[in-house]
Amino acid sequence: ERLLPRLTQKIPWVKISARSFVTGTNEMTWEVFKTHHKAMLRYGEKLASGEIKLPVGEAFNMVKEMADFAGLITDFTQRASLGKFREAAPVLSAMLFAPRSKLGRILTPRHLVSANPRVRAEAWKDLSLFVGSIGGLVMLGAWLDLWDVELDPRSAEWMSLRIGNMRIDPWAGNRQLAVFYARVISGTGVSSVTGAEYEVNPIGALTNFIRSSLAPLPSLILDFWTGKNFLGEKVDVANK
């Protein structure tokens, strides 16, 4: 019922875009959930008949199974649950850009070591397909000279497509986290502009990462306050 959402709902292409993306994602997610539920019903029947035997000490609970799988889906589709901070979602969204999306990207790897063996297997399968498919497409285009690709994970342009001055990131935002980890672990970064190597301070890298995740308004205020943006470039505006 807020003013801006009411106004944007009157713009045709915004409504079409929202309908195709949100509805499409919801439909896909629900179908995946139902498919896993059917598979687990069959799994439960095999357990009951003795066709499958669980290791000693391991139990199968359908409610917990589907809750674990729902957690995987929400993280993978960048709709992570805020848990106890759910009521603070409007405030968090005002401070951070898409907090549930960012949290989902951060939490996604946890499913690779899930205590639930079926969820763990699904996570390995899905992430392997995702990384293999996108990575294969990126490298195939590079080999065919369709675009340029940066192969150093310390660069902000790592594994993105470069066609002239255009940059395309097919990794749905997950690449930024990988670059951040590579810089912190190696202690060095590579400029995406000059290609020069530079030392990385872990605290500074974390600060810049958080700052780059701010919502537009607090980010703009911070730029004016410090006189520099999150890249360290000078912000010089005569009439702030």
C-alpha positions as CSV (number, residue, x, y, z in Angstrom):
1,E,0.0,0.0,0.0
2,R,3.0,2.3,-0.1
3,L,3.1,5.1,-2.6
4,L,6.0,4.0,-4.8
5,P,4.8,0.4,-5.2
6,R,1.4,1.6,-6.1
7,L,2.9,3.9,-8.8
8,T,5.2,1.3,-10.2
9,Q,2.3,-1.2,-10.4
10,K,0.8,1.1,-13.0
11,I,3.8,0.7,-15.3
12,P,3.1,-2.1,-17.8
13,W,6.6,-3.5,-18.2
14,V,7.2,-3.6,-14.4
15,K,4.0,-5.7,-13.9
16,I,5.0,-8.0,-16.8
17,S,8.5,-8.5,-15.5
18,A,7.4,-9.1,-11.9
19,R,4.7,-11.6,-13.1
20,S,7.1,-13.6,-15.3
21,F,10.0,-13.7,-12.8
22,V,8.2,-14.2,-9.5
23,T,5.4,-16.4,-10.8
24,G,7.9,-18.5,-12.8
25,T,10.3,-18.9,-9.8
26,N,7.4,-19.8,-7.5
27,E,6.1,-22.4,-10.0
28,M,9.5,-23.9,-10.5
29,T,10.2,-24.0,-6.7
30,W,6.9,-25.6,-5.9
31,E,7.3,-28.3,-8.6
32,V,10.8,-29.1,-7.3
33,F,9.4,-29.4,-3.7
34,K,6.6,-31.7,-4.8
35,T,8.9,-33.9,-6.8
36,H,11.2,-34.4,-3.8
37,H,8.1,-35.1,-1.6
38,K,7.0,-37.8,-4.0
39,A,10.5,-39.3,-4.0
40,M,10.5,-39.3,-0.2
41,L,7.1,-41.0,-0.1
42,R,8.5,-43.8,-2.2
43,Y,11.7,-43.9,0.0
44,G,9.5,-44.2,3.1
45,E,7.6,-47.1,1.5
46,K,10.9,-48.9,0.8
47,L,12.0,-48.4,4.4
48,A,8.7,-49.8,5.7
49,S,9.0,-52.9,3.4
50,G,12.5,-53.5,4.5
51,E,13.9,-53.0,0.9
52,I,16.1,-50.2,2.3
53,K,17.7,-50.4,5.7
54,L,19.0,-47.3,7.5
55,P,22.4,-47.3,9.3
56,V,22.2,-47.9,13.1
57,G,21.2,-44.7,14.9
58,E,19.7,-43.0,11.8
59,A,16.0,-42.3,11.5
60,F,13.7,-41.0,8.8
61,N,11.2,-38.3,9.6
62,M,9.1,-36.9,6.7
63,V,8.4,-33.5,8.3
64,K,12.1,-32.9,9.1
65,E,13.1,-34.2,5.6
66,M,10.9,-31.7,3.9
67,A,11.9,-28.9,6.2
68,D,15.6,-29.6,5.4
69,F,14.8,-29.7,1.7
70,A,12.8,-26.4,1.9
71,G,15.9,-24.8,3.5
72,L,18.0,-25.9,0.6
73,I,15.5,-24.5,-1.9
74,T,15.2,-21.1,-0.2
75,D,19.0,-20.7,0.0
76,F,19.5,-21.8,-3.6
77,T,16.8,-19.5,-4.9
78,Q,18.2,-16.6,-2.8
79,R,15.2,-16.4,-0.6
80,A,16.9,-17.3,2.7
81,S,14.8,-17.1,5.9
82,L,15.7,-14.3,8.2
83,G,14.6,-16.4,11.2
84,K,14.1,-14.3,14.3
85,F,14.9,-11.2,12.3
86,R,11.9,-11.7,10.0
87,E,9.9,-8.9,11.6
88,A,12.9,-6.5,11.0
89,A,12.9,-7.3,7.2
90,P,11.6,-3.8,6.2
91,V,14.4,-2.1,8.2
92,L,17.1,-4.5,6.9
93,S,15.9,-3.9,3.4
94,A,16.2,-0.2,3.9
95,M,19.9,-0.6,5.0
96,L,21.0,-3.6,2.9
97,F,20.4,-4.4,-0.7
98,A,18.2,-7.6,-0.9
99,P,19.3,-9.1,2.5
100,R,17.6,-12.4,1.9
101,S,19.3,-12.8,-1.4
102,K,22.7,-12.0,0.0
103,L,22.1,-14.4,3.0
104,G,21.0,-17.1,0.6
105,R,24.3,-16.9,-1.3
106,I,26.3,-17.0,1.9
107,L,24.4,-20.0,3.3
108,T,24.2,-22.1,0.1
109,P,27.5,-24.0,0.7
110,R,26.3,-25.3,4.1
111,H,24.1,-27.8,2.3
112,L,27.2,-29.5,0.9
113,V,27.9,-30.7,4.5
114,S,24.3,-31.2,5.6
115,A,23.6,-33.9,8.2
116,N,20.8,-35.0,6.0
117,P,22.4,-37.4,3.4
118,R,19.6,-36.9,0.8
119,V,19.8,-33.1,1.0
120,R,23.6,-33.3,0.9
121,A,23.5,-35.4,-2.3
122,E,21.0,-33.0,-3.9
123,A,23.2,-30.0,-3.0
124,W,26.3,-31.6,-4.6
125,K,24.3,-32.5,-7.7
126,D,22.7,-29.1,-8.1
127,L,25.8,-27.1,-7.5
128,S,27.9,-29.3,-9.7
129,L,25.4,-28.8,-12.5
130,F,25.2,-25.1,-11.9
131,V,29.0,-24.5,-11.8
132,G,29.7,-27.0,-14.6
133,S,27.1,-25.7,-17.0
134,I,27.8,-21.9,-16.5
135,G,31.5,-22.4,-16.3
136,G,31.4,-24.6,-19.5
137,L,29.4,-22.0,-21.3
138,V,31.8,-19.1,-20.3
139,M,34.9,-21.0,-21.3
140,L,33.4,-22.3,-24.5
141,G,32.6,-18.8,-25.6
142,A,36.2,-17.7,-24.7
143,W,37.7,-20.5,-26.7
144,L,35.5,-19.5,-29.7
145,D,36.6,-15.9,-29.3
146,L,33.0,-14.8,-28.7
147,W,34.1,-12.9,-25.5
148,D,37.0,-12.4,-23.2
149,V,37.2,-14.0,-19.7
150,E,39.4,-13.2,-16.7
151,L,40.7,-16.3,-15.1
152,D,42.3,-14.9,-12.0
153,P,39.8,-15.4,-9.1
154,R,41.2,-12.3,-7.3
155,S,39.9,-10.0,-10.0
156,A,36.4,-8.5,-9.8
157,E,35.9,-9.5,-13.4
158,W,36.7,-13.2,-12.7
159,M,34.6,-15.6,-15.0
160,S,32.4,-12.7,-16.3
161,L,31.9,-12.2,-20.0
162,R,33.6,-9.1,-21.5
163,I,32.4,-8.0,-24.9
164,G,34.0,-4.6,-25.6
165,N,32.9,-2.3,-22.8
166,M,30.0,-4.6,-21.8
167,R,30.2,-6.9,-18.8
168,I,27.9,-9.8,-18.3
169,D,27.7,-11.8,-15.0
170,P,25.9,-15.1,-15.5
171,W,26.6,-16.3,-11.9
172,A,23.5,-14.7,-10.2
173,G,25.7,-12.8,-7.8
174,N,27.6,-15.8,-6.4
175,R,30.8,-14.7,-8.2
176,Q,31.3,-11.7,-5.9
177,L,31.5,-14.0,-2.8
178,A,34.0,-16.3,-4.5
179,V,36.2,-13.3,-5.4
180,F,36.0,-12.0,-1.8
181,Y,37.1,-15.4,-0.4
182,A,39.9,-15.7,-2.9
183,R,41.2,-12.2,-1.9
184,V,41.0,-12.8,1.8
185,I,42.7,-16.2,1.6
186,S,45.5,-15.1,-0.7
187,G,45.9,-11.7,0.9
188,T,46.2,-10.1,-2.6
189,G,43.8,-8.7,-5.2
190,V,44.1,-7.9,-8.9
191,S,42.8,-4.7,-10.3
192,S,40.1,-5.3,-13.0
193,V,41.2,-2.0,-14.7
194,T,45.0,-2.2,-14.8
195,G,45.6,-5.9,-13.9
196,A,48.1,-4.8,-11.2
197,E,48.4,-7.0,-8.1
198,Y,47.9,-5.3,-4.7
199,E,47.8,-6.4,-1.1
200,V,44.5,-7.0,0.6
201,N,43.7,-6.2,4.2
202,P,41.1,-8.8,5.4
203,I,39.3,-6.2,7.6
204,G,39.3,-3.7,4.8
205,A,38.1,-6.3,2.3
206,L,35.2,-7.2,4.7
207,T,34.4,-3.5,5.2
208,N,34.2,-3.0,1.4
209,F,32.2,-6.1,0.9
210,I,29.6,-5.0,3.5
211,R,29.6,-1.5,2.0
212,S,29.0,-2.8,-1.5
213,S,26.0,-4.6,-0.1
214,L,24.3,-1.5,1.3
215,A,21.0,-0.2,-0.1
216,P,21.3,2.7,-2.5
217,L,20.3,5.5,-0.1
218,P,22.6,4.6,2.9
219,S,25.4,3.9,0.3
220,L,25.0,7.3,-1.2
221,I,25.0,9.0,2.3
222,L,28.1,7.1,3.2
223,D,29.8,8.2,0.0
224,F,29.1,11.9,0.8
225,W,30.1,11.4,4.4
226,T,33.5,9.8,3.7
227,G,34.2,11.6,0.4
228,K,34.9,8.3,-1.3
229,N,32.9,5.4,-2.7
230,F,33.4,1.7,-1.8
231,L,36.0,1.5,-4.6
232,G,38.0,4.2,-2.9
233,E,37.3,6.7,-5.7
234,K,36.8,10.3,-4.7
235,V,33.2,11.6,-4.6
236,D,33.2,15.3,-5.6
237,V,29.7,16.7,-6.0
238,A,29.3,20.4,-5.7
239,N,25.6,20.4,-4.6
240,K,25.1,17.3,-2.4
